[in-house]
Structures are given as structure tokens and as C-alpha cells.
């Protein structure tokens, strides 16, 4: 349950950061990229493909 402020309005989510910071994560044989804006790339077996997904996201 969300907490409400005195005006009865639930708190709002903060805006995503304007700068896109990409991180790479490995889980078992898979690698995926994620961004601070909320974007997540698909899990890939090849790190090079995950890096390519991240580069394409930053260009967009």
C-alpha cells in the first residue's frame, strides 16, 4: 500500500536520469545489458551481441 502525503496524493516516481549509463550483467551462460533509463536488452550467449545491443540503445 502506498503512503500518501497530506494532500492525499500518492508519491510520484522520480524522472529517469537524462544520461544513459549502461551496465552489463552475466547470469550463467547469458549476458545482457541494462540502462539507467529502464531499458533492458535481451539475454545473449555472446557478449559481443549484448554490447552491440547496448551501443544501439545509446545511439537511439
Secondary structure, 3 states (H helix, E strand, C coil): CCCECCCCCECCCCCCCCCCCEEEEEECCEEEEEECCCCECCCECCHHHHHHHHHHHHHC
